[in-house]
Amino acid sequence: MESSNKNILDFLINKFKGIMDLSPFYSKINELISTEYNKGLIDAESETSSKINFVPKENDLKFLQNYVDENTQAFSDDMAGNLRQEIQRSIMNKDDIKTLTERIKLVFKEKKYLHRLKTIFRTESSRANNQGRLEGAKQAEEVGLKLKKWISIIKDSRTSNICLKENSKYGDPDKAIPIDDNFIIEVDNKTIKSQSPPFHPNCRSVLRLEVIE
């Protein structure tokens, strides 16, 4: 009986792993990250009013794409683990097929999974765009343009305490810092340090550039 249950469990999990395997979508995900990164380069050119032919730093872009792919796979693995637990409970409870099916449906309906996946894409798209801006700024400095950077935030009911703190310290051109410096703030006894946004999941802050005359 135990061997039979294990076989059923392994069969079901392998089936669902195939369904939840997001690797076929990695090319589209990587394309999204590349598009946002290149938009950031274009934005850097516009903000600096330069005619420099900014080019992607391929190693950094690839690293970022791999990072997003790994986060996406971690999401898929977590969901598969939850499914495994639900199926195990169903087998131990000697549930019928209808009850097992309902358990599985509930896992797929859990909003936390959809929310997590949306958060990954939203946050990492922002990261790619801001890193593109930062890379454009660094390339501009290499050819003699002098720049500083600051942070622009969206103020509304969803604005985090982190971004409000970033805004008070770095939120206008007069508070701009050197391109290679980190933005550093302390919130809730935690030190947050980064060269560019995002500073937290779903962060909407944007890196801005200021030309030094």
Number of C-alpha atoms within 10 A of each C-alpha: 6 9 8 9 13 13 12 15 17 14 11 14 17 14 11 16 16 9 11 15 14 15 14 8 12 17 12 11 20 18 13 17 24 22 16 22 28 24 17 26 26 18 21 27 20 12 15 20 10 12 9 13 11 20 13 16 13 10 9 14 19 14 11 20 22 15 13 21 20 14 16 21 17 12 19 19 15 12 18 20 14 14 22 19 12 17 22 17 14 18 18 11 10 11 14 10 11 8 12 18 13 10 17 17 12 12 16 14 10 11 10 11 16 12 10 14 14 13 15 18 19 15 19 24 22 26 26 26 27 28 25 30 29 25 23 28 30 18 19 21 14 10 9 8 15 17 19 20 28 24 24 18 19 15 13 7 6 10 15 18 11 16 26 16 15 24 19 11 16 22 21 16 16 11 14 19 18 14 21 13 13 14 22 14 17 12 12 7 7 8 9 15 14 12 17 25 24 23 20 13 14 19 22 21 25 19 24 23 26 20 14 9 6
